[in-house]
């Protein structure tokens, strides 16, 4: 059904600061598209159908100084229309945009063809105090420059071979078993904090997948989840500890109709809202170093320490490559080998060897 102005749903018109009128397509989960042709024309209808199909034309640049043809701003706008970007999960799109838009504000007017290697190295070098942010930006510059070459905006990639800062951080803290016990002692079964922990710890899922979990995901002793970030479907046998916690939560009347985890107003948590609440619950347990992010890592660590293979761990967590789980199995293998080595030189074994000699 059309709107009063005669435009189709998700299509609107607006006037920019220069007094020029534009027509754009905006729909949830879809890239914004600025139409090149007037409404009512065959060309407009073709653009509209492409937008609805999720494949809008690659020319999606706003008019005005910010998106001058051939500029970095125009290249970023072009990237937003590519399958490489539109195919990302919403959470990844948000992360990419945060980095790109900050870069766009500072360097959007620069012409792509004039960017030199020394400019990129100087920019990354100026971010030495925030190496993680510098690495994220460099990754995006690599993507943009590769796109510029593909589209014929320039003949070479000036970012090729430029390396970022070495990654010395281990990322979010992985919960230890002692920390898990401390948290559980503070938050027993039948409470929301305990339900939150066990949903993530015994499924190995990200908080974005644990937050919407509800009775519809549990059937015949299994939990089935389509991961929000990757689209991977995982089906996991429900762990007895998790089932006991869910049963206690239901008995306490703290679960929602569709999502187990709900706010004090009986509404499902937003992903960020849940992260903030988990922060509170960890602080209450005296665990400021712990967070919801680290529970997925703790689940993978436990699986590795139990002797699970990379393939078995990936079947639970939904990781797609061995590299992603290698750090967990490597740490577990190191501990096992170290224990075996120390056992080999214990007094009992040493004395047995001397007797044989």
C-alpha positions in Angstrom: 0.0 0.0 0.0 1.5 3.4 -1.0 1.8 6.4 1.2 -0.1 9.7 0.9 2.8 11.3 -1.1 2.4 8.5 -3.7 5.8 6.9 -2.9 6.1 3.2 -2.2 6.7 1.9 1.3 10.3 2.5 2.6 10.8 5.3 0.0 10.9 8.9 1.1 11.9 12.3 -0.3 13.9 15.0 1.5 15.6 18.3 0.8 19.3 18.7 1.5 21.1 21.7 2.9 21.6 23.0 -0.7 17.8 23.0 -1.3 17.9 20.0 -3.6 15.3 17.3 -3.4 16.3 13.6 -3.2 14.4 10.3 -3.0 15.8 7.4 -1.0 15.1 3.9 0.1 15.5 3.0 3.7 14.4 -0.4 5.2 15.5 -2.2 8.3 18.4 -4.5 7.6 18.9 -3.0 4.1 21.5 -0.5 2.9 20.2 3.0 2.2 19.9 3.8 -1.5 19.5 7.2 -3.2 17.6 6.9 -6.4 19.1 8.2 -9.6 15.8 8.2 -11.5 12.5 9.9 -10.9 9.6 8.0 -9.3 7.1 6.6 -11.8 9.8 5.8 -14.4 10.8 2.3 -15.5 14.3 3.0 -14.3 13.0 4.0 -10.9 11.0 0.8 -10.6 14.0 -1.3 -11.6 16.1 0.4 -8.8 13.3 -0.2 -6.3 13.0 -3.9 -7.1 16.8 -4.2 -6.8 16.6 -2.6 -3.3 13.8 -4.9 -2.2 15.9 -7.9 -3.4 18.8 -6.7 -1.4 20.9 -5.9 -4.5 20.7 -2.2 -5.1 22.8 -0.6 -7.8 26.4 0.0 -6.8 26.2 3.8 -7.4 24.9 5.0 -4.1 26.6 8.3 -3.4 24.9 11.3 -1.9 25.3 14.6 -3.7 27.2 17.5 -2.0 30.8 18.1 -1.0 30.9 15.1 1.4 30.5 12.6 -1.4 32.4 14.3 -4.2 33.0 11.8 -7.0 36.3 10.0 -6.6 36.6 11.0 -3.0 37.2 8.7 0.0 33.6 9.5 1.1 32.3 8.3 -2.2 34.4 5.1 -2.0 33.0 4.4 1.4 29.4 4.9 0.2 30.2 2.6 -2.7 31.5 -0.1 -0.3 28.3 0.1 1.7 26.5 -1.2 -1.4 28.7 -4.2 -2.1 27.9 -7.8 -1.2 30.9 -7.9 1.0 29.3 -5.4 3.3 25.6 -6.1 2.9 26.3 -9.8 3.6 27.7 -9.0 7.0 25.7 -9.7 10.2 24.0 -6.5 11.6 26.5 -6.5 14.5 29.4 -6.6 12.2 27.9 -3.8 10.0 27.7 -1.6 13.0 31.3 -2.2 13.9 32.5 -1.6 10.4 30.4 1.6 10.1 31.7 3.0 13.4 35.3 2.7 12.1 34.6 3.9 8.6 32.4 6.9 9.6 35.1 8.2 11.9 37.6 7.9 9.1 35.1 9.5 6.7 34.7 12.6 8.9 38.4 13.3 8.9 39.4 12.2 5.4 36.2 11.9 3.4 37.2 14.8 1.1 40.5 13.3 0.1 40.7 12.0 -3.4 41.3 8.3 -3.7 43.6 8.7 -6.6 46.0 10.9 -4.6 46.4 8.6 -1.6 49.9 7.4 -1.2 51.5 4.7 0.8 53.3 7.2 3.0 49.9 8.8 3.9 48.5 5.5 5.2 51.6 4.7 7.1 51.6 8.1 8.7 48.0 7.8 9.7 48.4 4.3 11.3 51.6 5.5 12.9 49.8 8.4 14.6 47.5 5.9 16.3 50.2 4.1 18.4 48.3 4.9 21.6 45.3 3.0 20.3 46.8 0.0 18.4 43.6 -2.0 18.3 41.7 0.8 16.7 44.6 1.4 14.3 44.5 -2.2 13.2 40.7 -2.1 12.7 41.1 1.0 10.6 44.0 -0.5 8.5 41.8 -3.6 7.8 39.1 -1.3 6.5 41.6 0.7 4.4 42.8 -2.5 2.8 39.2 -3.3 1.9 38.6 0.2 0.5 41.7 0.3 -1.6 41.1 -3.2 -3.0 37.6 -2.0 -4.0 39.1 1.2 -5.6 41.4 -1.0 -7.8 38.5 -3.3 -8.8 36.3 -0.4 -9.7 39.1 1.3 -11.7 39.4 4.3 -9.4 43.2 3.7 -9.3 45.7 1.2 -10.7 47.5 0.2 -7.5 46.7 -0.6 -3.9 48.9 1.7 -1.7 48.0 -0.2 1.4 49.3 -3.5 0.2 51.9 -4.9 2.6 51.4 -2.3 5.3 51.2 -4.1 8.6 49.4 -3.1 11.8 50.5 -3.3 15.4 51.3 -6.7 16.9 48.4 -8.1 18.8 49.6 -8.6 22.4 46.2 -8.7 24.0 44.4 -11.9 24.8 41.1 -10.2 24.4 38.3 -10.6 27.0 39.2 -12.4 30.1 38.4 -16.1 30.1 36.5 -17.1 33.3 38.4 -19.6 35.5 36.6 -22.5 37.3 37.2 -20.7 40.6 35.5 -17.5 39.2 32.6 -19.5 38.0 32.2 -21.1 41.5 32.4 -17.7 43.1 29.7 -16.3 40.8 27.4 -19.3 41.4 27.9 -19.0 45.2 26.6 -15.4 45.0 23.9 -16.2 42.5 22.3 -19.6 43.2 19.8 -21.4 41.0 16.4 -19.7 40.7 17.9 -16.3 40.0 18.3 -14.4 36.7 22.1 -14.0 37.1 22.5 -17.8 37.4 20.2 -18.5 34.5 22.2 -16.0 32.3 25.6 -17.7 33.2 24.4 -21.2 32.6 22.7 -20.4 29.3 26.1 -19.2 27.9 28.4 -21.5 29.8 26.6 -24.8 28.9 25.8 -23.8 25.3 29.0 -22.0 24.3 27.0 -19.3 22.5 27.6 -15.6 22.1 25.4 -13.3 24.2 23.6 -12.3 21.1 22.4 -15.9 20.8 21.8 -16.5 24.5 19.6 -13.4 25.0 16.7 -14.6 22.8 16.9 -18.3 23.9 13.5 -19.6 25.0 11.3 -22.6 25.2 10.9 -22.6 21.4 14.7 -23.4 21.1 14.5 -26.5 23.4 12.9 -29.7 22.1 13.5 -33.4 22.9 16.5 -32.7 25.1 18.3 -30.5 22.6 18.8 -26.7 22.1 18.8 -25.6 18.5 20.0 -22.1 17.7 20.7 -20.2 14.4 23.6 -17.9 15.3 22.9 -14.3 14.7 26.5 -13.4 13.6 27.3 -16.2 11.3 23.9 -17.8 10.4 25.3 -21.2 11.4 22.8 -23.6 13.0 23.9 -25.5 16.0 22.0 -28.3 17.7 23.3 -29.2 21.2 22.2 -31.7 23.8 21.0 -29.9 26.8 23.5 -30.3 29.7 22.0 -31.6 33.0 23.3 -28.5 34.8 21.6 -26.2 32.4 18.3 -28.1 32.6 18.4 -28.0 36.4 18.9 -24.2 36.3 16.1 -23.7 33.8 13.7 -25.9 35.9 14.6 -23.8 39.0 14.1 -20.6 37.1 10.7 -21.7 35.9 9.7 -22.7 39.5 10.8 -19.3 40.7 8.7 -17.6 38.0 11.6 -15.5 36.6 11.5 -16.7 32.9 9.7 -14.9 30.1 7.2 -16.4 27.6 9.5 -16.6 24.6 12.8 -15.5 26.0 14.0 -17.0 29.2 16.0 -13.9 30.2 13.8 -10.9 30.8 14.2 -7.5 32.5 12.4 -6.4 35.7 9.6 -5.3 33.4 9.2 -8.8 31.9 10.6 -7.6 28.5 13.4 -9.4 26.6 16.8 -7.9 27.1 18.5 -6.0 24.3 22.0 -7.3 23.6 23.7 -4.3 25.0 21.3 -4.1 27.9 22.0 -7.6 28.8 25.8 -6.9 28.7 25.3 -4.1 31.1 23.2 -6.2 33.4 25.8 -9.0 33.3 28.4 -6.4 34.3 26.3 -5.6 37.4 25.9 -9.2 38.3 29.7 -9.9 38.0 30.5 -6.9 40.1 28.0 -8.1 42.8 30.0 -11.3 42.9 33.3 -9.4 43.2 34.4 -10.3 39.7 35.2 -7.0 37.9 37.5 -8.8 35.5 34.7 -11.1 34.2 32.1 -10.3 31.6 29.6 -12.0 29.4 32.1 -12.1 26.5 34.4 -14.3 28.6 31.9 -17.0 29.2 32.0 -18.3 25.6 35.7 -18.5 26.0 35.3 -20.4 29.3 33.0 -22.9 27.6 35.6 -23.5 24.8 38.3 -23.8 27.4 36.4 -26.4 29.4 35.7 -28.4 26.2 39.4 -28.3 25.3 40.5 -29.4 28.8 38.0 -32.3 28.6 40.0 -33.5 25.6 37.6 -32.5 22.9 39.0 -32.1 19.4 38.8 -28.9 17.3 35.9 -30.4 15.4 34.0 -31.3 18.5 34.5 -27.8 19.9 33.4 -26.2 16.7 30.2 -28.3 16.7 29.2 -26.7 20.0 30.4 -23.1 19.6 29.7 -22.7 15.9 33.3 -21.6 15.1 34.1 -22.3 11.5 37.9 -22.6 11.5 40.5 -24.5 13.5 42.4 -21.3 14.0 39.5 -19.8 16.1 39.6 -22.7 18.6 43.3 -23.5 18.4 44.2 -21.2 21.3 41.9 -23.2 23.6 43.2 -26.6 22.6 46.8 -25.4 22.6 46.5 -24.2 26.2 44.8 -27.4 27.3 47.5 -29.5 25.5 50.3 -27.5 27.1 48.8 -28.1 30.5 48.5 -31.9 29.9 52.0 -32.2 28.5 53.4 -30.2 31.4 51.6 -32.4 33.9 53.0 -35.5 32.2 56.5 -34.0 32.2 56.4 -33.2 35.9 55.0 -36.7 36.7 58.0 -38.2 34.9 60.4 -36.7 37.3 58.5 -37.2 40.6 60.6 -38.9 43.4 58.7 -42.2 43.0 59.4 -42.6 39.3 63.0 -41.4 39.7 63.7 -44.0 42.5 62.2 -46.7 40.3 64.6 -45.8 37.5 67.5 -45.9 39.9 66.6 -49.4 41.0 66.4 -50.6 37.4 69.9 -49.1 36.8 
